[in-house]
Amino acid sequence: MLNLRLRQPGLSLAVGLLLALPPAANALEYRSTGRATLLYDAPSTAAGKVAIAGSGLPLEVVVDTDAWVKVRDHSGRLAWIEKSALGGAKTVMVKAETSAIRQQPRAEAEVVFRAARGVLLEVTGEADSTGWLPVKHADGLAGWLPAHEAWGR
């Protein structure tokens, strides 16, 4: 049996406090808007209105409170949104000038459609191990997008 003794009482307290801390976030969190909504400069409907976010817009979560979420949009702008406005289908925004959505998750697969920068696509599953994301356009066309060409995943 292994028997360890800490010789410094303060050290055991420090180790205990470190173990009690929640794990550090190691991945960005994104959520999409479930409806068109206002973005504010502070967590209050009385605060200044900074933008209107359309339905299905992916936003990076920066701070999450009970009723409000501080978010970053694709341009880097920070704003507050009512938490109730989030929760739509998981979406991404095309960040490449033009992205080819392919029938299979391979660069040589047939192109199903092309999407221009700023187009929103619904994410229909998890990215595969080679970096392809299954997506669907609002008109029903579906395929695979290179994950590095998507913002909000």
C-alpha positions as CSV (number, residue, x, y, z in Angstrom):
1,M,0.0,0.0,0.0
2,L,1.3,3.5,-0.9
3,N,1.4,5.9,2.0
4,L,1.9,9.6,1.2
5,R,2.3,12.4,3.7
6,L,2.4,16.0,2.9
7,R,4.9,17.8,5.1
8,Q,3.4,21.3,4.6
9,P,-0.1,21.8,5.9
10,G,-0.7,24.7,3.6
11,L,0.1,22.5,0.6
12,S,-2.6,20.0,1.4
13,L,-5.1,22.9,1.6
14,A,-3.9,24.2,-1.8
15,V,-4.1,20.8,-3.4
16,G,-7.6,20.3,-2.0
17,L,-8.8,23.7,-3.4
18,L,-7.3,22.9,-6.8
19,L,-9.2,19.6,-6.9
20,A,-12.4,21.3,-6.0
21,L,-12.3,23.7,-8.9
22,P,-14.3,22.8,-12.0
23,P,-12.3,21.6,-15.0
24,A,-11.2,24.4,-17.3
25,A,-13.1,24.7,-20.5
26,N,-11.2,23.3,-23.4
27,A,-13.6,23.7,-26.2
28,L,-15.6,26.6,-27.5
29,E,-19.4,26.4,-27.1
30,Y,-21.8,27.5,-29.8
31,R,-25.5,27.9,-29.7
32,S,-27.9,28.9,-32.4
33,T,-30.8,31.3,-32.1
34,G,-34.2,29.7,-32.1
35,R,-36.0,32.8,-33.4
36,A,-35.1,36.3,-34.6
37,T,-34.1,38.4,-31.5
38,L,-32.4,41.5,-30.3
39,L,-28.8,41.7,-29.1
40,Y,-28.0,44.1,-26.3
41,D,-24.9,45.8,-24.9
42,A,-25.8,44.7,-21.4
43,P,-27.9,41.9,-19.8
44,S,-31.1,43.8,-19.7
45,T,-34.0,44.7,-22.1
46,A,-33.5,48.3,-20.9
47,A,-29.9,48.2,-22.2
48,G,-28.9,49.5,-25.6
49,K,-29.9,47.5,-28.6
50,V,-26.9,46.7,-30.8
51,A,-28.2,44.3,-33.5
52,I,-31.0,42.0,-34.6
53,A,-30.0,38.3,-34.9
54,G,-32.0,36.2,-37.3
55,S,-33.3,32.8,-36.6
56,G,-30.7,30.1,-36.8
57,L,-27.7,32.3,-36.2
58,P,-24.7,30.5,-34.6
59,L,-23.2,32.4,-31.7
60,E,-20.2,31.6,-29.5
61,V,-21.1,31.5,-25.8
62,V,-18.7,33.7,-23.7
63,V,-20.7,34.0,-20.4
64,D,-23.8,32.1,-19.4
65,T,-26.1,33.3,-16.6
66,D,-29.6,32.3,-15.5
67,A,-31.5,34.5,-18.0
68,W,-28.8,36.0,-20.2
69,V,-25.9,34.8,-22.4
70,K,-23.0,37.0,-23.5
71,V,-22.1,35.9,-27.1
72,R,-19.7,36.6,-29.9
73,D,-20.9,36.6,-33.5
74,H,-19.0,35.6,-36.6
75,S,-17.6,39.2,-36.9
76,G,-16.2,39.1,-33.3
77,R,-18.8,41.5,-31.9
78,L,-19.8,40.9,-28.3
79,A,-23.4,41.3,-27.2
80,W,-25.9,39.9,-24.7
81,I,-28.9,37.8,-25.7
82,E,-31.9,36.5,-23.7
83,K,-31.2,32.9,-23.0
84,S,-34.8,32.0,-24.1
85,A,-33.9,33.1,-27.6
86,L,-31.4,30.4,-28.0
87,G,-32.1,26.7,-28.6
88,G,-32.8,26.3,-32.3
89,A,-31.3,23.6,-34.5
90,K,-27.5,23.5,-34.4
91,T,-26.3,25.6,-37.3
92,V,-23.0,26.8,-38.8
93,M,-22.2,29.7,-41.1
94,V,-20.0,29.2,-44.2
95,K,-16.8,31.2,-43.7
96,A,-15.1,30.4,-47.0
97,E,-15.8,32.5,-50.1
98,T,-17.5,29.5,-51.6
99,S,-17.8,26.0,-50.1
100,A,-18.6,22.8,-52.0
101,I,-21.0,20.6,-50.1
102,R,-20.2,17.0,-51.2
103,Q,-22.2,13.8,-51.3
104,Q,-19.6,12.0,-49.2
105,P,-17.0,13.2,-46.7
106,R,-14.1,13.2,-49.3
107,A,-12.6,16.0,-51.4
108,E,-13.1,14.0,-54.6
109,A,-16.8,13.2,-53.9
110,E,-19.5,14.6,-56.1
111,V,-20.6,18.2,-55.3
112,V,-24.3,18.4,-54.2
113,F,-24.3,22.2,-54.0
114,R,-22.2,25.2,-53.4
115,A,-22.7,27.6,-50.5
116,A,-21.5,31.2,-50.4
117,R,-19.9,32.9,-47.4
118,G,-22.5,33.7,-44.8
119,V,-25.0,30.9,-45.7
120,L,-26.4,29.1,-42.7
121,L,-26.5,25.3,-42.8
122,E,-28.1,23.0,-40.2
123,V,-25.7,20.5,-38.7
124,T,-27.2,17.0,-38.9
125,G,-24.6,15.0,-37.0
126,E,-21.1,15.0,-35.6
127,A,-18.0,15.8,-37.6
128,D,-16.2,12.7,-38.8
129,S,-12.6,11.9,-37.9
130,T,-11.3,13.3,-41.1
131,G,-12.8,16.8,-40.6
132,W,-16.1,16.7,-42.5
133,L,-19.4,18.0,-41.0
134,P,-22.8,16.7,-42.2
135,V,-25.0,19.6,-43.0
136,K,-28.4,20.4,-44.6
137,H,-29.5,23.6,-46.5
138,A,-32.9,25.1,-45.7
139,D,-34.1,23.9,-49.2
140,G,-33.4,20.3,-48.1
141,L,-30.2,19.6,-50.0
142,A,-27.7,17.8,-47.7
143,G,-24.1,16.7,-47.8
144,W,-20.7,17.1,-46.2
145,L,-18.9,20.4,-45.5
146,P,-15.2,20.6,-44.7
147,A,-15.4,21.6,-41.0
148,H,-12.6,24.2,-41.3
149,E,-14.9,26.1,-43.7
150,A,-17.6,26.4,-41.0
151,W,-18.0,29.0,-38.3
152,G,-20.0,28.0,-35.2
153,R,-19.3,24.4,-34.8
